[in-house]
């Protein structure tokens, strides 16, 4: 997630909140969570630490994991951890795309993992995160990278994750799956209206997806600390309130994120975790 130029997005959605029905999932746990396989300091977690994280997620009823990259040898470790914990979990694999020479390293690493591991827990592959929003490359360049990954994905569906206002038609057409990042905090809404905001934007995004069978929210969360933004107030209590609201939703989503990321830029983005910077739950999950 990147919050530069986010005011544009906030203005786009400010004032559009209206009542939508909330379809209950009927469970008492979060559907999924985003995970970087890094400690709060930014250091790569070991395979044992990754295994412990995956075990903890499963114990809390969180059975779907979204990743961002191939760094830290995380995908093999996550796949092994899912298997050692009895299966029943899925992972969204990913390659980090930033327009540098590292793009090829990420893609080649993923290709190697797919060749050498049981990929049955992998439900999709995301090529890049907010690449168009960050203006890292054109949509046609990103489409080429998506097609490259499709060439070795062995039937695993491939797409990318973008903001709902930066998803061009050619990118949607090239993707097997449609993944959108939605952060109601930047719609400047009160936390009690946050799920409504997500419902509206997800519903509108599904129309752009042109009937794709797999349409999901790849990032959604609420900060526990930082500056207020309009009616949106960061606090542990509000993060808990929003997480509890999401548990009632039928939308497939990945809560942003598993643990606070103090290694990221200072400000609001480092305070979205379900766990704090020492790995302690901020509230009962």
N, C-alpha and C positions, 0 to 999 in steps of 0.2 A: 504494500500500500504506500502511496505517495500523496502528500497533502499540499504540495505546491499547486497553485492555480485552482485550489479546491473551492474558492469563493465562487467561481463561475458555476460550478455544479450546485453549490448551495443555493445560489440565486435561481437556478433553473427549477429547483424543486420547492423552494420556499413558497408557502401559501397554497400548495396544491393538496394538502392533506384532506381527505374525506373518508367517510365511513365505508369500510369494506368488511365483508364477513370473514371471520377467522375460522379456518377449518381445523379442527383439533386432530393432532396426531394420536393422542390418547396415551402417550408415554410420559415418563417423568424424568427424562434425560435429554441432553442436547443431541441433535442428529449427528453432527460432525464438528471437527475442529481443525484449524490450520496449525501447521507444525514446521519449524525450521531446522530442527535437530541441532540447535545451538543453545548453549547456556545463556543466561542473561548477560554475561560479559561478552558474548560473541564467539567464544571458543566452541569448536566442534565437540559435540557430545560423543562419547565412546559408544561402541556397539552395546555394551552393558547398560549405559545410561539411556540409550534409545529404547532398549528392551524394557527398562523400568518405566519409561514414559508411556510406551504402548500398553504395558500391563495396567498402569494406573488409569489410562483412558478407558480401557475395557471395564475395569472395576467400577467406573462411574457411569457405565452405560453408553459411552461414546464409542461408536463402532466404525466411524468413517473419518479418515485422515486425509487432509489435503496438504501436499508439499509444494515447494517452489523451485527446487533445483536438484542437481545431482551432487552437490558439495557434501563433504563430511561422510562420503560413502553411505549416505542415509537410506537410499532405497533398498539395497540388499539387507541392511540391518532391520529396516521396518518389515520387510517381507519375512525375514527369519523370525522376528518377534511375533508377528501375527500367527505364524505357524506354531511357534512354541507355546503360544497362549491358547491354542485350540481352534484357531481360525475364527470364522464368523465376523471378521472385520474386512474393510476395504481400504484401498489407498488410491488417491489421485496422484499419479506420478507427474513429474514436471521437468522442464529444462528452463534454466534462467537465460533470458535473451536480453542483451543490452547493446547489440550492434558491434561488440568487440570480437577479438579473435577467440575469446572464451566461449562464444556461441558454439563453435565446432566441437570444442572439448566437452561441453555439456551434452550435445547431441550424440557424440560418439560414446560417451560414458553410458548414457541411457541405452544405446544400441547394444552395448556389451552386456548390460544387466539383463535385458530382455532375452538375449541369447542364452544366458547361463543360469537363469532362475525360473522358478515356478511363478508365472505371472497371473495366476487365477485371481488373486485378490485385487489386481489393478483394474479399476473400472473406467479409467480414462487417462489421457496424457494432456497436460496443459503446456503449450509452447509459449512461454513468456507470460508476464503479468503486467498489465497496464502499459504495454509497449507503445501503443498508439497514444494513450493519454500522456505519457511521458515524452512523446515526440522523439523516440529513439530511432525509429525508422518508419518508412511508409507501410501502408497496409499490404501493398503488393510484395514488398520484401519479406514481410512476416508470413504472408501466404506461402511463399517459396519454402520457408523453413518448416511450416506446417506440413507441406507436401513431402518434404524430405523425411520427416518423422513418420508420416503415414507409410512411407516406403518400406519400413522395417517393423512396424507396430504389431504385425501378426494379428490383425483384426481388432486390436484395442482402439477404441475411438479416440480421435485426436481433435483438439481445438485450442483455444486460448482463453485467458481471463481479461476482461476489460471493464471499464466503467460503462454504465448504461447509456451515457451520452457520447461515447467514443467507440462505437462498434460499427464500422463501415460495412456496406453490403457485401463487398468482395470477401471480406474476412468471415462474415457469417456463412456465406456460400461455401467457402473452403473448409469450414469446420464441421465435424461430425457431431460435436456437442456444443452447447451454448452456455458459457459460464460468465456471470456478471458479479462485480464487486459493488455492494450497496452499503453505505454507511449513513444511517439516519441522523447521527450526531451532526453531520454537515448539512443536513436539511434544516438545522436549527430548531428542531421540534422538541417539545417536552418528552421525556422518556415514556410517558404513558401513551403517547401517540407514535412512538417509534415503530412498532410493529405494523401499524396502519401505513406508515410511509414505505416500509419494506414491501407490504402487500401490493400497494399501488404501483410501485416501480417494477416489481417482479412481474406483475400482470402485464404492464406495458412492454416489458422486455420480451415476454413470451410471444407477443405479437410480432416482434422483429425476428424471432427465431424460426418463423415459417414452418411450424409443425415438427420441429426436431423432437425426438423422443426423450432426449436427455437435456433438460434445461434446469439450471440450479444456480444458487447464490454461492459464489466461491469465497467471498469474504463478507462477514457482517458482524458487527460488535458494538461495544460501547465503552469508552474510556473510564477508568476508575480514578483518574487524577488529571489535573490540567485546567486550562482556562475554559470558562463557559463560552458557548457560541449561540447567541440568541437565547432561546428557551432551553437549549441543550446544556445540561449541567453534568460534568464528570464527577463521579463518586462511586465508591464500592457499592453502596446501596443501589444506585441506579444501574450499575453493571449487573447486579443480581436481579433487579426488576426486569431488565430487558432480557437477560438469559432465561428467566422463568417464563416470560411471555413467548419467547421463541419455542420453548418446549411444547407449547400448545398448537404450534403451527404445522401445517402439512407441507410447507415449502421445504424442499431439500436444500440444506445450507451448511456452510462450514463457519463456525464461530471463530472470529479473529480475536485473540489467538490463544494458544495453549499457555504460554508463559510470557511475562513481561520481557521486552527486549531492550535492555538498557544500552546495548551496543548500537542501537539505531540513533538517528539524529535526535537531539534533545527536543523536548516538547511532548505533545499529546501522544504521538505514535508509540512511544515506549511504555504506555500504560494501558494497553488493551488486553493483557493476559488474564486468563482464569487463575493462573498462579502468579505470585509475586516474583520479585527478582531473586529470591532464594529458594523458589520452588514450592512455597506454601500456598495452599488454596486460599483465595481471598474470601470465599464463602463456600458453604456446602453446595456441592454440585450433584 
